[in-house]
Each structure stands twice: as structure tokens, then as C-alpha cells.
Amino acid sequence: MAIPRQINDSGQMARIKETVAFVDLDPNLGYNFNFNLSQFRRASQLAPNFKWYKATMVEWTIEPLYNTFQDGITGAEVTVPYIYMTMNRTQDQTGIGLADIQAMGAKPSKLVAKQVIKYRPNWCSPGLNSYANVVITPGSNAIARLTNLGLKAQFSYLASPDTVSATNAQNVPQYIVPQIPPGTGQDGLNAVNANQVVYNGHTVWVDQEVPTGTLQPVARVTCTVHWAFKDPHCTYLVDPETYQTVTPQLPA
């Protein structure tokens, strides 16, 4: 028998492309190039209208702020910057140095022209959860700490946030909270932070000789993300704080 798997409402979807300017790059520092939904205002406004979202492609544009360099003998000159890049799909936040990124096989290129890096970004899901007893200081009681055993790269859809702040979508974390039956008095213990999921990712290091020791930005960075949304969703008539029905106002 042909038994439907769901109500036939999955034909609704949307795709947009949004660009955001990130901080300028300083030389001789490691940068993890990653992003999340909350940093994209237009996508954040659209996401609550759908059940699921994902970033299908990211385009990082690195544009040098200067294209000429001059040598001299005053000691205040800076050299042409060289850029190193390597992928970071494992969401590694460990501090990285020039020797580390060179050991990974990254090859330098002069940062004197615009560079565009495109790829399919991923987020990471944890493996099996376990608990470990940790003693903070000698003689104190041990506390239980949650540990994730393993990590996996994911490219699938993520659940969208239910609501979005109309005033400042970029700085207000959005949460998905389990529905609470009226009168039960139960708290939502398993809230899901929907718009803060980290998309990876590559790592960048700009190598430049700076005799004065004063770092000056060498390139601007913009991030263009292709977002996809699917399955209809609507929470306009429900207060996200109290779950009480809101009576819509008639047009004047």
C-alpha cells in the first residue's frame, strides 16, 4: 500500500544569497573562517517562516587593502604579505601558528590581488555522550562534566528558530523550546540553540614582516552565503515567551 510519509506541504522552499562584511585581517595572526545564521540579518528574518535551513555554499572574498610596498632603510617598512590557507572542517579551535599551518602543507601566495574561496560548508555533530568526574581543586568535591566521544561533519538541514528579533537579529540568540502543555508547570530542559550552529570552515594566516611591531590590517573580508529553506512554518499568532495565543489586530 502507498502510505504517505507526511502531509504534502513540503513543496514550499526558498533560496537566498546574503553578504556580510567581517573584520579586516591583521598579519601574523591565525583566523578561523566560520559563521552562523545569527550573523545574517536577512536570512535570520526568513528562517522562522520555514522548518529547516542550511548553508549550501559559502564564498569568502579577501581583498588586499594595499597593492604597493616599498623597501627602505628606515626600519619602518613592511613587506608584501603572503597568505596561507588550510581547511578546518573539524571545528578545531586550538591556537594555530605559522609553523603549524606550513606543516599541514599550505602553500603561500602573495596577497596583492582579490582572492575568492568557495566551498560547501559543514557543521559538526557530537558522538556518544559520556560523563566524567572532574576535581577542580584538591580536596574539593568532583563535578560531572559532559564529554562528547567523537565528532562528525554534517551537511544536512538544521531546524530553524521559531522567532527572530525585529530590532537586532544579529545579537539576540534564538532558541527552539519544547512545547509545554498548559498547566503542567514544566520547564523546557532541552532547549536547542538554533541560530548559533557553527558552520566551518578554513583557517587563514597572513605572513608579513612588521619591524615596528605595530600590526596594521592588510585585507578586508566579506562572506557570501547561499541559504536554503524548506517546509512551511508559522508562529505569528503565538507569544514565544508564554505560548499564549495572540489575537491579531484588524487592519485600520
N, C-alpha and C positions, 0 to 999 in steps of 0.2 A: 504494500500500500504506500502511496505517496503521501507521507505525513510531513506537513510543513515544519521547518525547524524554528520559525519565528513569524511574527506578524510582518506582513510585507510592507515595511516602511523604510527599508534600508537603501532605497534608491536616492535619498537625499544626501548630497555631499557638496563640498566646496573646496576650492584650492585658491590660495593667495600667495603673493610674494611680498615680503617686507624687508626693508633695510634699516639697520640701526648702526649708529656710529659708536665705536668703543674707544677706550683710552688710547692715546698715542703710545708708540713703542719707545722705551728708553733702551740704550745699548747696555750690553753686559749684564742682562737680567733674563731669567727664564720666564716664559709666559705659557700658560695652558690655555689654548683657544677652545673654549666651550661656551655654552649658552643654555638658557631655559626659556620657557614660554612667557614667564612674567616680564622679561626684558623687552617684549614686543607688544606694544600697546594695541595695535590694530588686531593682531592675532588673538590677544587676550580678550578683546571685546567680542570677537566672533566665536571663540571656543565654547562658551556656555550655551550656544544655540545647537550644539551637536554633542553626541555621547562620547565620541572618540576624536583624538587628534594625533598627529605625528609630523615630524620634520622629515621630508623626503629628500631634501638636498640642501647643502649649505655652501655658500660662496663667500670666501674670505678674500677681501681686497686689501692689499698692503701697498700704500703709495708713499714713496720717499718724500720727505719734506724739502730736501735739497738734492741737487744733481751735480754740483760742482764742489771740489775740495782743493785746497791749495797747501802745498808744503811750505816750510819755512824753518827758521832757526830761533824763533822767539819762545818756543815751548808751549804755545797756546793753540797749536794746530791740532785738528782731529783728522783721523784717516777716513778713507772710504769705508762705509760699513759693509760687512759681509753677513748674510743671513743663513742660518741653519734651521732645518725643519725636520721633524720626525712625527709619525703618527702616535697617538696616545688614546687608544680605544679602551684601555683597561681602567680609565678614570684614576690614574695614578697621580696623587697629589704630592709625592715626595719631591723635595727640592732638587733641582737638576742644574748642573754646571756645564760649562763649555766642553770639558773633557768627557763628561758623560754622554752628551749628545754626539760628539765625534766618535766615541767608542761604539755607538749604535749604527755607524755607517753613514751619518748625514754628511752631505757634501755642501760646501759653501758656495754662495753665488753673490755677486755684487748687488747691493741694494741701491741701484741707481735708476731703476725703471719700475713701473707698476707690475705687481705680481698678483695673480688671481688663482686661488687654490679652491678646487671644487671636489666634493665627495659626499657620500651618503653617511650622515652622522648616526651614531648609535648611543643608546643609554644602557646602563648595566643593571641587571637584576641580581640579588644575592642568592647564594646557595642555601644549604641547610642551616637553620638557626640553632645555636647552642648557647649554653650559659657557662660562664667561668667565674669562680670566686676570686676576687681581687682585693688585696690588702693595700690600702692607700699609704698608711704609715705604720711602722712597727708597733704592735700592741693594740691596734685598733681592730674593730670588727670588719670582717670581709663583706664585701658587697657583691651582688650578682651583676655581671656585665654580659650583655648580649653580644654574641660573636657570629658573624656570617662565615660559613665554611664554603668558600668559593665565590666566584663572580662570573657572570655570563653576559656577553654582548647581545643586545636586543635591538631589533629594527621594526618591531610591530607597533600597533596603535596603543596609545595611553588613554585612560579615562580623563575626560575634560572636567575642569572645575565647574561647579554649579552656578557660581555667581562671579561677578567681577566688579571692582570699584570703578564707578564712573568718573571719579576725580583723579585717581592716580593708580592705574593698573600695574605700574611697574614696581611699586614699592610695597604693595599690600599682598601678602601671600594668600592664596585662595585654597580652601580645603574642601574635600568631599567628606561629609559626616554621615554615618549611617542613620537611616530614618528611625526616629524614636516614636514608638506608639504613644498616643495621647494618654496622660495619666499614669504612666509607668514610673516616671521619675528616674529613668536610667540615663546614664551619661554615655556619650559616644566615645568608647575607649579606643577604637581602632580608626582614628581619623587618617585620611590619606591626603598628603600634601600634593595636590595635582599639578600645579603650575611651576614647581621648583625642581622638577626632574632634570638632572644634568645631562645634556647632550654633549658627547665627545666628538672629535677632539684631536688636535695635534698640538705639539709643543714647538715653540719658536725661541731661538736665541740669536740676538744681533751682536756680532763681534766688532768692536771698534776701539781703537787706541784713543784714550782721552787723557792726555798728560796733565790737565788741570784738575782732574778728579771730579769735575762738575758735569754730571750727566745732563744731556740735552736731548729731547725727543728727536728721533730720526725718521719716523714714519707714522702716518695716520692709518687707522684700521676701521673698515666698515664690514659689517656682517649681513649678508642677504640670505634669508632662509625661505625655502619653499615649504609652506604648510599645507597639510591635507586634513580635512574634517569629514566625518561621516555619521550617519544615523541622527535623526532629529531629536532635539531635547529642548525643554522649555520649563523655566521656573519663575516666570514673571509674576505669577499670582501667589507665590509663597514667600513669606519672610524667612530668609536663611537663618536668622537667629532664633526665632521662636517656632518655626514650622507652622505658623498660623496663616490661614487663608487671608489674602489681602483683597479687598473689594476694589475692582478697577473703577477709575473715575470716568464719567461720560465726557465726551468732548464738548467744549464750551460752544 
